[in-house]
Amino acid sequence: MGGAHDQERYQRCFHEWVEQQEADLSELLQALAGDREADAAALHSLMTKSLQHFEDYGERRSRMSREDALAFFSPTWCTALENSFLWIAGCRPSLGIRLLYALCGNEVEDHLEELLQGRAKEDGLGSLSAQQLQRVEELHRSTVGSEEKLDQRMASLQDGVADNPLVRMSRTRRAAPDAAVSEAVGRLGDLLADILGEADRLRVATLRDLVGILGPRQSVEFLAATKQLHLSIHDWGLKTDRARCGGPGDSG
């Protein structure tokens, strides 16, 4: 299990990720605010860079979880609001697909008059083709299926606590050897790290598949929206924690 120094590394990794998201969001919004005839290659480059940052963070986090998986399932460096949304130490991969559906609906509502007059944007999220929507729906079903399999693995792991050596040791907990307890908890941590790694890979794969369905500008709009949502939840969580007098919200 990790110590105080490791906890600081995990926290620093998370805060560096937040800062990276802020930087990526700034670039994405700047591109969206520019000429609508912006070069598709430039938009694709931005999208690729943003996805790579997400994948790099997931890989870095997965490596660190091998040291102390329990820390990542109840991260002290996240706010209480952020922790309330966690699914296997992160967000549900299907959340991004649901966000896309919401963004498409909002785009249509915001430009309804233009749609009726045939002046709708041809490359925005409100203009997804029937083929694109079908592919998104197929991805949604596949992703939910993968989530359910991981849910089952988590349930099996939790149910298996009854057969864990910790149960036997708990009956005489004061006499339980520290080494035996550490070994049992360590095995549990290894299993949790395996599941976390698979969940992170599913998060990355789902995001890559999703933007692969979208056009360049659609991808940039979508990625900007996902970062705005994550960063807003983080900011709201900081304010809430400060109001509750303590917690990550006071650590900056």
Residue frames as qw, qx, qy, qz and C-alpha x, y, z in Angstrom:
[[0.000, 0.886, 0.464, 0.000, 0.00, 0.00, 0.00],
 [0.394, 0.582, -0.022, 0.711, 1.16, 3.53, -0.73],
 [0.415, -0.451, -0.436, 0.659, 2.27, 6.01, 1.87],
 [0.028, 0.843, 0.236, -0.482, 1.91, 9.76, 2.24],
 [0.136, -0.496, 0.493, 0.701, 4.49, 10.42, -0.47],
 [0.170, 0.197, 0.866, 0.427, 2.60, 8.21, -2.90],
 [0.102, 0.753, 0.620, -0.196, -0.65, 9.97, -2.09],
 [0.035, -0.760, 0.094, 0.642, 1.04, 13.24, -3.00],
 [0.147, -0.208, 0.736, 0.627, 2.14, 11.76, -6.34],
 [0.145, 0.473, 0.853, 0.170, -1.39, 10.58, -7.09],
 [0.035, 0.836, 0.377, -0.398, -2.81, 13.98, -6.19],
 [0.104, -0.607, 0.357, 0.703, -0.19, 15.75, -8.31],
 [0.193, 0.080, 0.845, 0.492, -1.04, 13.48, -11.26],
 [0.115, 0.688, 0.716, -0.026, -4.71, 14.40, -10.95],
 [0.024, -0.849, -0.125, 0.513, -4.06, 18.13, -10.69],
 [0.172, -0.388, 0.585, 0.691, -1.72, 17.99, -13.68],
 [0.184, 0.350, 0.856, 0.332, -4.53, 16.28, -15.59],
 [0.062, 0.830, 0.484, -0.270, -6.97, 19.05, -14.63],
 [0.098, -0.725, 0.221, 0.644, -4.46, 21.64, -15.84],
 [0.218, -0.097, 0.781, 0.578, -3.99, 19.71, -19.09],
 [0.175, 0.603, 0.772, 0.096, -7.73, 19.64, -19.65],
 [0.004, 0.858, 0.195, -0.476, -7.88, 23.39, -19.11],
 [0.139, -0.527, 0.506, 0.669, -5.15, 23.92, -21.71],
 [0.203, 0.166, 0.870, 0.417, -6.77, 21.53, -24.20],
 [0.139, 0.737, 0.641, -0.159, -10.17, 23.16, -23.71],
 [0.024, -0.774, 0.057, 0.630, -8.70, 26.60, -24.42],
 [0.115, -0.297, 0.701, 0.638, -7.24, 25.36, -27.72],
 [0.164, 0.384, 0.887, 0.197, -10.45, 23.59, -28.73],
 [0.093, 0.813, 0.470, -0.331, -12.62, 26.64, -28.00],
 [0.068, -0.652, 0.295, 0.695, -10.21, 28.90, -29.86],
 [0.139, -0.038, 0.827, 0.543, -10.49, 26.64, -32.90],
 [0.110, 0.586, 0.802, 0.022, -14.29, 26.62, -32.69],
 [0.008, 0.826, 0.249, -0.506, -14.41, 30.40, -32.41],
 [0.200, -0.412, 0.490, 0.742, -12.37, 30.83, -35.57],
 [0.429, 0.318, -0.432, -0.727, -13.34, 30.71, -39.22],
 [0.831, 0.078, 0.409, -0.369, -15.97, 28.05, -39.90],
 [0.819, 0.531, -0.211, -0.046, -13.89, 27.08, -42.90],
 [0.367, -0.713, 0.597, -0.018, -11.05, 26.12, -40.58],
 [0.444, 0.435, -0.760, -0.187, -8.76, 23.52, -42.07],
 [0.921, -0.223, -0.142, -0.287, -10.09, 20.02, -41.32],
 [0.770, 0.208, -0.467, 0.381, -6.53, 18.77, -40.87],
 [0.064, 0.436, -0.450, 0.777, -5.92, 21.37, -38.13],
 [0.690, -0.346, 0.126, -0.623, -9.10, 20.34, -36.32],
 [0.952, 0.000, -0.302, -0.038, -8.15, 16.68, -36.63],
 [0.520, 0.358, -0.522, 0.573, -4.72, 17.43, -35.18],
 [0.284, -0.431, 0.374, -0.770, -6.30, 19.13, -32.16],
 [0.878, -0.195, -0.046, -0.434, -8.66, 16.21, -31.67],
 [0.864, 0.173, -0.432, 0.195, -5.81, 13.70, -31.91],
 [0.257, 0.418, -0.531, 0.691, -3.71, 15.59, -29.38],
 [0.529, -0.376, 0.257, -0.716, -6.60, 15.81, -26.94],
 [0.954, -0.075, -0.173, -0.234, -7.30, 12.08, -27.23],
 [0.703, 0.298, -0.510, 0.396, -3.62, 11.26, -26.73],
 [0.075, -0.454, 0.485, -0.744, -3.54, 13.30, -23.53],
 [0.783, -0.263, 0.112, -0.552, -6.56, 11.35, -22.27],
 [0.948, 0.099, -0.303, 0.021, -4.91, 8.02, -23.12],
 [0.443, 0.434, -0.537, 0.572, -1.60, 9.07, -21.53],
 [0.370, -0.440, 0.400, -0.714, -3.38, 10.02, -18.32],
 [0.919, -0.140, -0.029, -0.367, -5.23, 6.70, -18.22],
 [0.843, 0.238, -0.418, 0.242, -2.01, 4.73, -18.70],
 [0.179, 0.473, -0.524, 0.685, -0.21, 6.73, -16.03],
 [0.596, -0.361, 0.267, -0.666, -3.10, 6.25, -13.61],
 [0.961, -0.011, -0.200, -0.189, -3.30, 2.52, -14.31],
 [0.635, 0.337, -0.541, 0.436, 0.42, 2.10, -13.56],
 [0.082, -0.412, 0.504, -0.754, 0.08, 3.94, -10.26],
 [0.783, -0.264, 0.023, -0.563, -3.00, 1.92, -9.30],
 [0.848, 0.108, -0.508, 0.110, -0.74, -1.15, -9.23],
 [0.269, 0.304, -0.587, 0.700, 0.94, 0.42, -6.21],
 [0.101, 0.211, 0.676, -0.698, -2.26, 1.21, -4.30],
 [0.112, -0.361, -0.725, -0.575, -5.53, 0.45, -6.11],
 [0.241, -0.647, -0.677, 0.255, -7.61, 1.22, -3.03],
 [0.174, -0.457, -0.083, 0.868, -6.50, 4.86, -3.19],
 [0.079, 0.047, -0.516, -0.852, -7.98, 5.23, -6.67],
 [0.262, -0.464, -0.805, -0.261, -11.34, 3.78, -5.68],
 [0.320, -0.855, -0.390, 0.122, -11.74, 6.40, -2.95],
 [0.547, 0.357, -0.043, 0.756, -9.47, 9.25, -4.09],
 [0.336, -0.695, -0.357, 0.527, -8.82, 11.89, -1.46],
 [0.251, -0.224, 0.257, 0.906, -7.60, 14.27, -4.18],
 [0.099, -0.417, -0.627, -0.651, -11.07, 14.48, -5.77],
 [0.323, -0.194, 0.256, -0.890, -13.96, 16.46, -4.35],
 [0.396, 0.150, 0.814, -0.399, -16.96, 14.80, -2.73],
 [0.625, 0.541, 0.098, -0.554, -19.08, 15.77, -5.75],
 [0.427, 0.540, -0.666, -0.288, -16.60, 14.16, -8.15],
 [0.069, -0.195, 0.963, -0.172, -16.44, 11.00, -6.05],
 [0.564, 0.267, 0.554, -0.551, -20.22, 10.71, -6.13],
 [0.689, 0.562, -0.148, -0.432, -20.03, 10.20, -9.92],
 [0.035, -0.538, 0.829, 0.146, -17.29, 7.56, -9.87],
 [0.959, 0.126, 0.064, -0.244, -17.72, 4.21, -11.61],
 [0.928, 0.000, 0.051, 0.369, -14.72, 1.94, -11.12],
 [0.519, -0.486, 0.057, 0.701, -12.53, 4.92, -10.19],
 [0.109, -0.112, 0.384, 0.910, -13.67, 7.09, -13.12],
 [0.531, 0.293, 0.097, -0.789, -16.68, 8.08, -15.19],
 [0.733, 0.266, 0.623, -0.066, -18.85, 5.59, -17.05],
 [0.282, -0.112, 0.609, 0.733, -17.70, 5.31, -20.66],
 [0.117, 0.570, 0.747, 0.322, -21.31, 5.46, -21.83],
 [0.107, -0.767, -0.319, 0.546, -21.66, 8.88, -20.19],
 [0.138, -0.386, 0.396, 0.822, -19.86, 10.42, -23.18],
 [0.024, 0.265, 0.810, 0.523, -22.39, 8.89, -25.56],
 [0.107, -0.739, -0.649, 0.147, -25.31, 10.19, -23.50],
 [0.172, -0.651, -0.012, 0.739, -23.64, 13.60, -23.49],
 [0.114, -0.079, 0.625, 0.768, -23.43, 13.47, -27.29],
 [0.037, -0.556, -0.795, -0.238, -27.17, 12.74, -27.53],
 [0.172, -0.791, -0.405, 0.425, -27.88, 15.72, -25.25],
 [0.199, -0.487, 0.258, 0.811, -25.59, 18.00, -27.24],
 [0.095, 0.190, 0.749, 0.628, -27.24, 16.99, -30.52],
 [0.099, -0.707, -0.700, -0.025, -30.66, 17.76, -29.07],
 [0.218, -0.752, -0.176, 0.597, -29.55, 21.12, -27.71],
 [0.221, -0.237, 0.478, 0.816, -27.94, 22.02, -31.03],
 [0.027, 0.437, 0.768, 0.467, -31.18, 21.31, -32.86],
 [0.178, -0.799, -0.537, 0.204, -33.22, 23.35, -30.37],
 [0.279, -0.633, 0.032, 0.721, -30.81, 26.28, -30.49],
 [0.002, -0.310, 0.524, 0.793, -30.91, 26.41, -34.31],
 [0.416, 0.423, 0.795, -0.126, -34.48, 25.28, -34.95],
 [0.370, 0.806, 0.131, -0.443, -35.33, 28.34, -37.05],
 [0.081, 0.632, -0.635, -0.437, -32.24, 27.83, -39.21],
 [0.307, -0.004, 0.946, 0.105, -33.17, 24.17, -39.65],
 [0.435, 0.611, 0.606, -0.264, -36.69, 25.08, -40.79],
 [0.342, 0.865, -0.073, -0.359, -35.29, 27.58, -43.27],
 [0.913, 0.335, 0.039, 0.228, -32.64, 25.20, -44.54],
 [0.233, 0.844, -0.329, 0.353, -29.80, 27.30, -43.14],
 [0.826, -0.549, 0.129, -0.006, -28.57, 24.84, -40.53],
 [0.113, -0.731, 0.660, 0.134, -24.86, 24.28, -39.97],
 [0.871, 0.295, -0.331, -0.212, -23.69, 21.38, -42.07],
 [0.614, 0.319, -0.641, 0.333, -20.81, 20.33, -39.83],
 [0.284, -0.463, 0.486, -0.684, -22.15, 20.81, -36.29],
 [0.108, -0.029, 0.953, -0.282, -23.43, 18.26, -33.80],
 [0.532, 0.366, 0.424, -0.635, -26.99, 19.05, -34.80],
 [0.617, 0.537, -0.315, -0.482, -26.34, 17.74, -38.30],
 [0.347, -0.283, 0.893, 0.039, -25.37, 14.14, -37.57],
 [0.512, 0.165, -0.598, -0.594, -26.46, 11.91, -40.42],
 [0.898, -0.168, 0.005, -0.407, -28.71, 8.87, -40.02],
 [0.850, 0.236, -0.425, 0.202, -25.68, 6.65, -40.61],
 [0.195, 0.455, -0.553, 0.670, -23.71, 8.43, -37.89],
 [0.574, -0.353, 0.295, -0.677, -26.58, 8.12, -35.43],
 [0.960, -0.008, -0.201, -0.196, -26.90, 4.42, -36.19],
 [0.674, 0.318, -0.516, 0.422, -23.19, 3.90, -35.52],
 [0.121, -0.451, 0.475, -0.745, -23.45, 5.86, -32.27],
 [0.804, -0.247, 0.101, -0.532, -26.38, 3.70, -31.17],
 [0.924, 0.129, -0.353, 0.066, -24.43, 0.52, -31.97],
 [0.389, 0.405, -0.544, 0.624, -21.46, 1.84, -29.99],
 [0.441, -0.436, 0.303, -0.724, -23.80, 2.72, -27.12],
 [0.938, -0.153, -0.079, -0.302, -25.17, -0.84, -26.94],
 [0.812, 0.250, -0.423, 0.316, -21.69, -2.35, -27.14],
 [0.146, 0.483, -0.476, 0.720, -20.32, -0.02, -24.46],
 [0.643, -0.392, 0.217, -0.622, -23.18, -0.66, -22.05],
 [0.969, -0.007, -0.235, -0.081, -22.63, -4.39, -22.55],
 [0.614, 0.337, -0.478, 0.531, -18.94, -4.01, -21.67],
 [0.207, -0.492, 0.379, -0.756, -19.85, -1.92, -18.61],
 [0.848, -0.287, 0.011, -0.445, -22.22, -4.63, -17.42],
 [0.893, 0.122, -0.383, 0.204, -19.47, -7.25, -17.67],
 [0.323, 0.380, -0.487, 0.717, -17.21, -5.11, -15.52],
 [0.528, -0.432, 0.184, -0.707, -20.08, -4.51, -13.09],
 [0.952, -0.140, -0.203, -0.181, -20.44, -8.29, -12.79],
 [0.704, 0.243, -0.466, 0.478, -16.73, -8.66, -12.09],
 [0.052, -0.444, 0.398, -0.801, -16.94, -6.02, -9.37],
 [0.758, -0.332, 0.030, -0.561, -19.99, -7.73, -7.89],
 [0.933, 0.010, -0.352, 0.080, -18.21, -11.10, -7.90],
 [0.447, 0.353, -0.488, 0.661, -15.19, -9.53, -6.21],
 [0.321, -0.419, 0.304, -0.793, -17.37, -7.94, -3.54],
 [0.892, -0.217, -0.108, -0.382, -19.39, -11.12, -3.01],
 [0.830, 0.186, -0.462, 0.251, -16.14, -13.05, -2.73],
 [0.072, -0.625, 0.476, -0.615, -15.20, -11.13, 0.42],
 [0.827, -0.353, 0.173, -0.402, -17.09, -13.81, 2.34],
 [0.985, 0.065, -0.037, 0.153, -14.55, -16.38, 1.10],
 [0.358, 0.765, -0.350, 0.405, -11.57, -14.09, 1.60],
 [0.647, -0.052, -0.577, 0.495, -8.91, -14.94, 4.20],
 [0.036, -0.348, 0.246, -0.904, -9.76, -11.59, 5.79],
 [0.694, -0.412, -0.226, -0.545, -13.02, -13.11, 7.06],
 [0.854, -0.206, -0.436, 0.198, -11.20, -15.81, 8.97],
 [0.460, 0.139, -0.358, 0.801, -8.73, -13.32, 10.37],
 [0.250, -0.488, -0.019, -0.836, -11.49, -10.93, 11.41],
 [0.770, -0.459, -0.395, -0.199, -12.81, -13.50, 13.87],
 [0.735, -0.509, -0.123, 0.430, -9.61, -13.05, 15.87],
 [0.405, 0.854, 0.038, 0.323, -8.60, -9.68, 14.53],
 [0.309, -0.895, 0.316, -0.066, -6.34, -8.73, 17.42],
 [0.723, -0.362, 0.554, 0.199, -4.30, -11.87, 16.85],
 [0.771, 0.597, 0.197, 0.102, -4.17, -11.56, 13.04],
 [0.628, -0.270, 0.234, 0.691, -0.55, -11.21, 11.85],
 [0.165, 0.774, -0.056, -0.609, 0.07, -7.90, 10.10],
 [0.064, -0.362, 0.754, 0.545, 1.88, -9.69, 7.28],
 [0.213, 0.313, 0.919, 0.110, -1.11, -11.96, 6.63],
 [0.214, 0.781, 0.431, -0.398, -3.51, -9.01, 6.54],
 [0.057, 0.700, -0.340, -0.626, -1.22, -7.08, 4.20],
 [0.152, -0.127, 0.882, 0.427, -0.96, -10.07, 1.88],
 [0.232, 0.527, 0.816, -0.045, -4.74, -10.54, 1.74],
 [0.165, 0.845, 0.196, -0.470, -5.39, -6.84, 1.15],
 [0.092, -0.547, 0.566, 0.610, -2.62, -6.80, -1.45],
 [0.229, 0.159, 0.904, 0.325, -4.28, -9.59, -3.42],
 [0.201, 0.755, 0.586, -0.215, -7.55, -7.68, -3.29],
 [0.014, 0.797, -0.133, -0.589, -5.75, -4.58, -4.53],
 [0.194, -0.250, 0.766, 0.560, -4.26, -6.50, -7.47],
 [0.226, 0.464, 0.843, 0.150, -7.72, -7.66, -8.53],
 [0.105, 0.862, 0.333, -0.368, -9.09, -4.13, -8.24],
 [0.106, -0.636, 0.411, 0.645, -6.18, -2.77, -10.28],
 [0.263, 0.082, 0.855, 0.439, -6.96, -5.31, -13.02],
 [0.174, 0.707, 0.685, -0.003, -10.57, -4.15, -13.20],
 [0.033, -0.850, -0.048, 0.523, -9.58, -0.47, -13.06],
 [0.222, -0.383, 0.614, 0.653, -7.15, -1.01, -15.95],
 [0.212, 0.348, 0.843, 0.351, -9.87, -2.62, -18.06],
 [0.066, 0.836, 0.493, -0.232, -12.30, 0.18, -17.19],
 [0.115, -0.739, 0.206, 0.632, -9.75, 2.81, -18.20],
 [0.219, -0.121, 0.762, 0.598, -9.09, 1.03, -21.49],
 [0.167, 0.597, 0.774, 0.130, -12.83, 0.92, -22.14],
 [0.010, -0.857, -0.223, 0.464, -13.09, 4.66, -21.42],
 [0.139, -0.551, 0.473, 0.674, -10.32, 5.43, -23.90],
 [0.214, 0.111, 0.864, 0.441, -11.60, 3.02, -26.56],
 [0.158, 0.717, 0.671, -0.101, -15.15, 4.36, -26.32],
 [0.001, 0.836, 0.015, -0.549, -14.01, 7.95, -26.68],
 [0.161, -0.378, 0.658, 0.631, -11.80, 7.09, -29.66],
 [0.208, 0.334, 0.876, 0.279, -14.60, 5.14, -31.36],
 [0.113, 0.798, 0.510, -0.301, -17.05, 7.96, -30.73],
 [0.028, 0.776, -0.191, -0.600, -14.94, 10.73, -32.24],
 [0.254, -0.154, 0.806, 0.512, -14.15, 8.35, -35.09],
 [0.250, 0.586, 0.767, 0.079, -17.83, 8.51, -36.01],
 [0.047, 0.898, 0.244, -0.363, -17.89, 12.31, -35.96],
 [0.554, 0.719, 0.053, 0.417, -16.54, 14.81, -38.46],
 [0.526, 0.188, -0.308, 0.770, -13.55, 17.04, -37.54],
 [0.155, -0.416, 0.129, -0.887, -15.58, 19.99, -36.27],
 [0.773, -0.418, -0.272, -0.392, -18.13, 17.73, -34.60],
 [0.812, -0.109, -0.436, 0.373, -15.28, 15.97, -32.78],
 [0.293, 0.237, -0.300, 0.877, -13.81, 19.24, -31.55],
 [0.449, -0.452, -0.059, -0.768, -17.23, 20.47, -30.36],
 [0.861, -0.332, -0.350, -0.159, -17.83, 17.20, -28.54],
 [0.708, -0.011, -0.421, 0.566, -14.41, 17.05, -26.88],
 [0.039, 0.367, -0.200, 0.908, -14.75, 20.67, -25.76],
 [0.634, -0.450, -0.149, -0.612, -18.13, 19.86, -24.20],
 [0.868, -0.237, -0.420, 0.123, -16.77, 16.82, -22.34],
 [0.511, 0.102, -0.372, 0.769, -13.94, 18.88, -20.88],
 [0.224, -0.431, 0.044, -0.873, -16.32, 21.69, -19.94],
 [0.784, -0.422, -0.289, -0.352, -18.50, 19.17, -18.09],
 [0.818, -0.143, -0.407, 0.380, -15.61, 17.52, -16.22],
 [0.341, 0.208, -0.268, 0.877, -14.00, 20.83, -15.29],
 [0.392, -0.487, -0.086, -0.776, -17.32, 22.34, -14.20],
 [0.837, -0.407, -0.347, -0.113, -18.03, 19.37, -11.91],
 [0.680, -0.016, -0.362, 0.637, -14.53, 19.79, -10.47],
 [0.066, 0.339, -0.129, 0.930, -15.07, 23.52, -9.87],
 [0.605, -0.489, -0.200, -0.595, -18.53, 23.00, -8.37],
 [0.851, -0.271, -0.421, 0.157, -17.08, 20.30, -6.13],
 [0.466, 0.144, -0.339, 0.805, -14.37, 22.63, -4.88],
 [0.240, -0.410, 0.033, -0.879, -16.95, 25.27, -3.97],
 [0.782, -0.405, -0.317, -0.352, -19.16, 22.69, -2.26],
 [0.786, -0.133, -0.441, 0.412, -16.24, 21.30, -0.25],
 [0.222, 0.259, -0.271, 0.900, -15.23, 24.78, 0.85],
 [0.492, -0.438, -0.105, -0.745, -18.80, 25.44, 1.97],
 [0.880, -0.332, -0.324, -0.103, -18.65, 22.21, 3.97],
 [0.333, -0.852, 0.373, -0.153, -15.51, 23.54, 5.71],
 [0.511, -0.486, 0.698, 0.124, -12.72, 21.27, 4.60],
 [0.837, 0.299, 0.455, 0.055, -11.71, 18.60, 2.12],
 [0.633, 0.159, 0.393, 0.647, -9.99, 18.88, -1.25],
 [0.178, 0.877, 0.332, 0.299, -11.72, 22.20, -1.89],
 [0.327, -0.935, 0.099, 0.095, -9.30, 23.87, 0.53],
 [0.748, -0.320, 0.374, 0.445, -6.16, 22.33, -0.91],
 [0.167, 0.739, -0.284, -0.588, -6.21, 24.29, -4.17]]
